[in-house]
Amino acid sequence: MTWNEPGGNNKDPWGGKRGNDGPPDFDEAIKNLQKKLSGIFGGKGGSGGPGSNAGSGGGLLIGLIVAAVVAVYFYAGSGIVNEQERAVVLRLGVYHETKGPGFRWNPPLIDKVYAVNVTKVRLWTTSEQMLTKDLNIVDIKLSVQYSINLSDARDFVLNVRDPEGSLQQAANSALRHVAGSTQMHQILTLGREQVAADVQARLQTYLDNYRTGIRIEKVNIEDSNPPREVQEAFDDVIRAREDEEKFKNQAQAYANGIIPEARGGAQRVIEEATAYKEQVIARAEGEAKRFELLLGEYKKAPEVTRQRLYLDAVEDVLSNSSKIMVDVEGGSNLLYLPLDKLVNNSAAPAGGSGGLTAADIDLLTNQVADQLRRELSTTPRRREGR
């Protein structure tokens, strides 16, 4: 049943009692709504019991709302700092502290927290054209590995607006300075490691002066090439230098083989000379000792010693030469024929191989023996005639 039908008590939904005069006034409806809200939030709603129950329920709701707001506030200000991070805290825009790993709580809207990873190694690369000391242009690809100092997280957050942008600009400046002080062939060949080390030292100096809190881990010259327009000519220069190094290495290898061999030969000659010297000295000392002993024996028996020395000398002479002994009939003497000397003094036959055969030696021996026999047979006759 509607509010304006019979039995509806003429009670409209806006709280007024009207007949059939139409809808209630808008201002009256607003006033009724305000009364209901004031009753819910603890206002005086009238003299009856329902007004007091509404007031107690409104106080409980407010307490719950306040507790929820406080919980959200504390939750919003809590956090955990990881092991690889450091938290830089600003309180009302001013640096307050740097917190290490663990739980932290900072009041929201008062503190502002910047978490910085201080263990991560970051990488930045660039490719630039640089002018060298000898006024040549080279293309250099540079890579920089860097991290944030453990104790300089505050500097990284506060001192420079864009520390990584400052790193890039400082790296380009350091590379230009080092490349402009280095010859082209050093950058392209053997001097790349030294160029990278010089760039790293200069870049770290720049960053320390800026107080960026960045530590350079490693600078690498990943690639360096001349401009494409002169690449072919440069390749010819590289090949010529490689040939130069190859010939140097070959010469060094030859020297490494010859010099030790010559030193070994010189040492061998020295050792042989030393051995010969010691041998001669020892032999001379032995001969002197032997002479002293012979002198003592000679003083005891001169004749016997003289005869013994003579026989020893003859034995030494005859033992070192080839000889033939001829037994002459009718006499007691042995004749010595130096056939080796005779053979050497004989003329070699023309077109032959030189020297006498065994038959020639036998024939010559027989002729000499016959000649000696004839001379020995005529010798007594001559003595008798005299």
C-alpha positions as CSV (number, residue, x, y, z in Angstrom):
1,M,0.0,0.0,0.0
2,T,1.3,3.5,-0.8
3,W,1.7,6.2,1.7
4,N,-1.2,8.2,0.3
5,E,-3.7,5.3,0.1
6,P,-6.4,4.8,2.7
7,G,-4.8,3.1,5.8
8,G,-1.4,4.4,4.9
9,N,-1.4,6.9,7.8
10,N,-0.6,9.6,5.3
11,K,3.1,9.2,6.3
12,D,5.4,10.0,3.4
13,P,8.9,8.7,3.0
14,W,10.4,12.1,3.8
15,G,9.0,11.9,7.4
16,G,6.1,14.4,6.9
17,K,2.4,13.8,7.4
18,R,0.5,15.2,4.5
19,G,-2.8,14.7,2.9
20,N,-3.2,14.8,-0.8
21,D,-1.4,18.1,-1.1
22,G,1.5,16.6,-3.2
23,P,5.2,15.7,-2.5
24,P,7.0,17.2,0.6
25,D,9.2,20.2,0.5
26,F,12.9,19.6,-0.5
27,D,14.2,21.5,2.5
28,E,12.2,19.5,4.9
29,A,13.6,16.3,3.4
30,I,17.2,17.5,3.9
31,K,16.5,18.4,7.5
32,N,15.1,14.9,8.2
33,L,18.2,13.3,6.7
34,Q,20.6,15.4,8.9
35,K,18.7,14.3,12.0
36,K,19.1,10.6,11.1
37,L,22.9,11.0,10.5
38,S,23.4,12.9,13.7
39,G,21.6,10.0,15.5
40,I,23.9,7.4,14.0
41,F,27.1,9.3,15.0
42,G,26.1,9.8,18.6
43,G,23.9,12.9,18.5
44,K,20.7,13.4,20.5
45,G,18.1,11.7,18.5
46,G,15.1,12.2,20.9
47,S,13.8,11.0,24.2
48,G,13.1,7.4,23.3
49,G,15.3,4.3,23.7
50,P,16.2,3.8,20.0
51,G,18.2,7.0,20.0
52,S,20.5,5.9,22.7
53,N,21.3,2.5,21.0
54,A,22.2,4.3,17.8
55,G,24.7,6.5,19.7
56,S,26.6,3.6,21.2
57,G,26.8,1.8,17.8
58,G,28.2,4.9,16.2
59,G,31.1,5.2,18.7
60,L,32.1,1.6,18.1
61,L,32.2,2.2,14.3
62,I,34.4,5.3,14.8
63,G,36.9,3.3,16.9
64,L,37.1,0.6,14.3
65,I,37.8,3.1,11.6
66,V,40.5,4.8,13.7
67,A,42.2,1.5,14.4
68,A,42.1,0.6,10.7
69,V,43.7,3.9,9.8
70,V,46.5,3.4,12.3
71,A,47.2,-0.1,11.1
72,V,47.4,1.0,7.5
73,Y,49.7,3.8,8.6
74,F,52.1,1.5,10.3
75,Y,51.9,-1.0,7.5
76,A,52.7,1.7,4.9
77,G,55.8,2.7,6.9
78,S,57.3,-0.7,7.4
79,G,59.7,-2.5,5.0
80,I,62.6,-4.9,4.7
81,V,66.1,-4.0,3.5
82,N,67.7,-6.9,1.6
83,E,71.2,-8.0,2.1
84,Q,72.4,-6.5,-1.1
85,E,70.7,-3.2,-0.5
86,R,71.2,0.0,1.6
87,A,68.2,2.3,2.5
88,V,68.9,6.0,2.4
89,V,66.3,7.8,4.6
90,L,65.2,11.5,4.2
91,R,63.2,13.0,7.0
92,L,61.2,16.1,5.9
93,G,63.5,16.3,2.9
94,V,66.8,16.2,4.9
95,Y,69.2,13.3,5.0
96,H,68.5,11.3,8.2
97,E,70.4,8.0,8.1
98,T,71.4,5.0,6.0
99,K,70.0,1.7,7.1
100,G,71.6,-1.7,6.5
101,P,69.9,-5.1,5.9
102,G,67.0,-6.0,8.1
103,F,63.5,-4.7,9.1
104,R,62.9,-1.0,9.0
105,W,59.9,1.3,9.8
106,N,59.7,4.9,8.8
107,P,56.7,7.2,9.3
108,P,54.9,7.8,6.0
109,L,54.6,11.3,4.7
110,I,57.5,12.3,7.0
111,D,60.3,10.0,5.9
112,K,61.2,9.1,2.3
113,V,63.2,5.9,1.7
114,Y,65.5,5.2,-1.3
115,A,66.6,1.5,-1.5
116,V,69.9,1.2,-3.4
117,N,71.4,-2.1,-4.6
118,V,75.1,-1.9,-3.7
119,T,76.2,-5.3,-5.0
120,K,74.8,-5.4,-8.5
121,V,77.4,-4.9,-11.2
122,R,75.9,-2.7,-13.9
123,L,77.1,-2.5,-17.5
124,W,77.2,0.4,-19.9
125,T,78.6,0.3,-23.5
126,T,79.2,2.9,-26.1
127,S,80.8,3.2,-29.6
128,E,82.6,6.4,-30.4
129,Q,84.9,7.9,-33.0
130,M,88.1,9.2,-31.5
131,L,90.9,11.4,-32.8
132,T,94.3,9.9,-31.9
133,K,97.6,11.6,-31.1
134,D,98.9,11.2,-34.7
135,L,95.7,12.8,-36.1
136,N,94.0,9.6,-37.2
137,I,90.4,8.6,-36.5
138,V,89.5,5.2,-34.9
139,D,86.2,3.6,-34.0
140,I,86.2,2.4,-30.4
141,K,83.7,0.2,-28.7
142,L,83.9,0.7,-24.9
143,S,82.2,-1.1,-22.1
144,V,82.2,0.0,-18.4
145,Q,81.3,-2.3,-15.5
146,Y,80.4,-0.4,-12.3
147,S,78.7,-0.7,-9.0
148,I,77.7,1.5,-6.0
149,N,80.1,1.8,-3.1
150,L,78.9,0.1,0.0
151,S,79.6,3.2,2.1
152,D,78.6,5.8,-0.6
153,A,74.9,5.0,-1.1
154,R,74.1,8.5,0.3
155,D,76.3,10.1,-2.3
156,F,74.7,8.1,-5.1
157,V,71.2,9.2,-4.0
158,L,71.8,12.9,-3.0
159,N,74.9,14.4,-4.5
160,V,74.2,14.0,-8.2
161,R,70.8,14.2,-9.9
162,D,71.6,11.6,-12.5
163,P,74.7,9.7,-11.4
164,E,74.6,7.2,-14.2
165,G,74.2,10.0,-16.8
166,S,77.2,11.6,-15.2
167,L,79.1,8.3,-15.5
168,Q,78.4,8.2,-19.3
169,Q,79.6,11.7,-19.9
170,A,82.7,11.2,-17.7
171,A,83.5,7.9,-19.6
172,N,83.4,9.7,-23.0
173,S,85.6,12.5,-21.6
174,A,88.1,10.1,-20.2
175,L,88.2,8.1,-23.5
176,R,88.8,11.2,-25.6
177,H,91.6,12.3,-23.3
178,V,93.4,8.9,-23.4
179,A,92.8,8.3,-27.2
180,G,94.1,11.8,-28.0
181,S,97.3,11.0,-26.1
182,T,97.9,7.6,-27.8
183,Q,99.2,6.6,-31.2
184,M,96.7,4.9,-33.6
185,H,98.6,1.6,-33.9
186,Q,98.7,1.3,-30.1
187,I,95.0,1.6,-29.8
188,L,94.4,-0.9,-32.6
189,T,97.0,-3.5,-31.7
190,L,99.1,-4.0,-28.6
191,G,98.2,-1.0,-26.5
192,R,94.4,-1.7,-26.1
193,E,94.8,-3.0,-22.6
194,Q,96.9,0.0,-21.5
195,V,94.3,2.3,-23.0
196,A,91.5,0.6,-21.1
197,A,93.5,0.8,-17.8
198,D,94.2,4.5,-18.4
199,V,90.5,5.2,-19.1
200,Q,89.5,3.4,-16.0
201,A,91.9,5.3,-13.7
202,R,90.8,8.7,-15.2
203,L,87.1,7.8,-15.1
204,Q,87.3,6.8,-11.4
205,T,89.1,10.1,-10.6
206,Y,86.2,12.0,-12.3
207,L,83.5,10.1,-10.4
208,D,85.3,10.6,-7.1
209,N,85.6,14.3,-7.7
210,Y,81.8,14.4,-8.5
211,R,81.1,12.3,-5.4
212,T,78.7,10.1,-7.3
213,G,79.3,7.0,-5.0
214,I,80.1,4.9,-8.1
215,R,83.0,2.4,-8.2
216,I,84.4,1.3,-11.5
217,E,84.9,-2.4,-11.6
218,K,86.3,-2.9,-15.1
219,V,86.8,-0.9,-18.4
220,N,87.2,-3.0,-21.6
221,I,88.1,-1.9,-25.1
222,E,85.9,-4.5,-26.8
223,D,86.8,-3.5,-30.3
224,S,88.8,-0.8,-32.1
225,N,89.0,-0.4,-35.9
226,P,89.9,2.3,-38.4
227,P,87.2,3.9,-40.5
228,R,85.8,1.7,-43.2
229,E,87.2,4.0,-45.9
230,V,90.8,3.1,-45.0
231,Q,90.2,-0.5,-43.7
232,E,92.0,-2.2,-46.7
233,A,95.1,0.0,-46.4
234,F,95.2,-0.6,-42.7
235,D,94.9,-4.4,-43.2
236,D,98.1,-4.1,-45.4
237,V,99.9,-2.3,-42.5
238,I,98.7,-5.0,-40.1
239,R,100.0,-7.8,-42.3
240,A,103.4,-6.0,-42.7
241,R,103.7,-5.7,-38.9
242,E,102.8,-9.3,-38.5
243,D,105.5,-10.3,-41.0
244,E,107.9,-8.1,-39.1
245,E,107.1,-9.9,-35.8
246,K,107.4,-13.3,-37.6
247,F,110.9,-12.5,-38.9
248,K,111.9,-11.2,-35.5
249,N,110.8,-14.4,-33.9
250,Q,112.6,-16.5,-36.4
251,A,115.8,-14.5,-35.9
252,Q,115.4,-14.8,-32.2
253,A,114.9,-18.5,-32.5
254,Y,118.0,-18.8,-34.7
255,A,120.0,-16.8,-32.2
256,N,118.7,-18.9,-29.3
257,G,120.0,-22.0,-31.2
258,I,123.4,-20.6,-32.3
259,I,124.4,-18.7,-29.2
260,P,124.1,-21.7,-26.7
261,E,125.8,-23.9,-29.2
262,A,128.7,-21.5,-29.6
263,R,128.9,-21.1,-25.8
264,G,129.0,-24.8,-25.5
265,G,131.8,-25.1,-28.0
266,A,133.8,-22.4,-26.3
267,Q,133.3,-24.1,-23.0
268,R,134.4,-27.4,-24.5
269,V,137.6,-25.8,-25.8
270,I,138.3,-24.3,-22.4
271,E,137.8,-27.6,-20.7
272,E,140.1,-29.4,-23.3
273,A,142.7,-26.7,-22.8
274,T,142.5,-27.0,-19.1
275,A,142.8,-30.8,-19.3
276,Y,145.8,-30.5,-21.6
277,K,147.4,-28.0,-19.3
278,E,146.9,-30.4,-16.3
279,Q,148.2,-33.3,-18.4
280,V,151.3,-31.5,-19.5
281,I,152.0,-30.3,-16.0
282,A,151.5,-33.8,-14.6
283,R,153.7,-35.3,-17.3
284,A,156.4,-32.8,-16.7
285,E,156.3,-33.4,-13.0
286,G,156.4,-37.1,-13.6
287,E,159.4,-36.8,-16.0
288,A,161.2,-34.6,-13.4
289,K,160.5,-37.2,-10.7
290,R,161.7,-40.0,-13.0
291,F,164.9,-38.0,-13.9
292,E,165.6,-37.6,-10.2
293,L,165.2,-41.3,-9.6
294,L,167.4,-42.1,-12.6
295,L,170.0,-39.7,-11.4
296,G,170.2,-41.6,-8.1
297,E,170.5,-44.9,-9.9
298,Y,173.1,-43.5,-12.3
299,K,175.2,-42.3,-9.4
300,K,175.2,-45.8,-8.0
301,A,176.0,-47.7,-11.3
302,P,176.8,-45.4,-14.2
303,E,177.7,-48.0,-16.8
304,V,174.7,-50.2,-16.2
305,T,172.3,-47.3,-16.1
306,R,173.8,-45.8,-19.4
307,Q,173.4,-49.2,-21.2
308,R,169.8,-49.5,-19.9
309,L,168.9,-46.0,-21.1
310,Y,170.4,-46.8,-24.5
311,L,168.4,-50.0,-24.9
312,D,165.2,-48.2,-23.9
313,A,165.8,-45.5,-26.4
314,V,166.5,-47.9,-29.2
315,E,163.4,-49.9,-28.2
316,D,161.2,-46.8,-28.4
317,V,162.6,-45.8,-31.8
318,L,162.2,-49.2,-33.4
319,S,158.8,-49.9,-31.9
320,N,157.4,-46.9,-33.7
321,S,158.6,-47.7,-37.2
322,S,158.2,-50.6,-39.7
323,K,161.4,-52.6,-40.4
324,I,162.8,-55.7,-41.9
325,M,165.8,-57.5,-40.4
326,V,168.1,-59.5,-42.8
327,D,170.3,-62.2,-41.5
328,V,173.6,-62.1,-43.5
329,E,175.4,-65.4,-44.0
330,G,178.9,-65.6,-42.7
331,G,178.4,-62.8,-40.3
332,S,176.9,-62.1,-36.9
333,N,175.2,-58.8,-37.8
334,L,171.6,-58.1,-38.6
335,L,170.9,-55.5,-41.3
336,Y,168.0,-53.1,-41.0
337,L,166.2,-52.2,-44.2
338,P,163.7,-49.3,-43.9
339,L,161.4,-50.6,-46.7
340,D,158.6,-48.2,-45.8
341,K,160.9,-45.3,-46.7
342,L,161.9,-47.0,-49.8
343,V,158.3,-47.6,-50.8
344,N,157.3,-44.0,-50.1
345,N,160.3,-42.6,-52.1
346,S,159.5,-44.8,-55.1
347,A,157.8,-43.2,-58.1
348,A,154.3,-44.3,-58.8
349,P,153.8,-45.9,-62.2
350,A,152.1,-43.7,-64.8
351,G,148.4,-44.1,-64.8
352,G,148.6,-46.4,-61.8
353,S,147.4,-46.1,-58.3
354,G,150.8,-45.4,-56.8
355,G,152.9,-47.6,-54.5
356,L,154.6,-51.1,-54.9
357,T,152.9,-54.4,-54.9
358,A,153.9,-57.3,-52.7
359,A,155.9,-59.0,-55.6
360,D,157.8,-55.8,-56.2
361,I,158.7,-55.6,-52.5
362,D,159.9,-59.2,-52.5
363,L,162.0,-58.6,-55.6
364,L,163.5,-55.5,-54.1
365,T,164.3,-57.3,-50.9
366,N,166.1,-60.1,-52.7
367,Q,168.2,-57.6,-54.8
368,V,169.2,-55.7,-51.7
369,A,170.2,-58.9,-49.9
370,D,172.3,-60.0,-52.8
371,Q,174.0,-56.7,-52.9
372,L,174.8,-56.8,-49.2
373,R,176.2,-60.3,-49.5
374,R,178.5,-59.3,-52.3
375,E,179.8,-56.3,-50.3
376,L,180.4,-58.4,-47.3
377,S,182.3,-61.0,-49.3
378,T,184.6,-58.4,-50.8
379,T,185.3,-56.6,-47.5
380,P,187.7,-59.3,-46.1
381,R,189.6,-59.5,-49.3
382,R,190.2,-55.8,-49.2
383,R,191.4,-56.0,-45.6
384,E,193.9,-58.9,-46.6
385,G,195.3,-56.8,-49.6
386,R,196.0,-54.0,-47.2
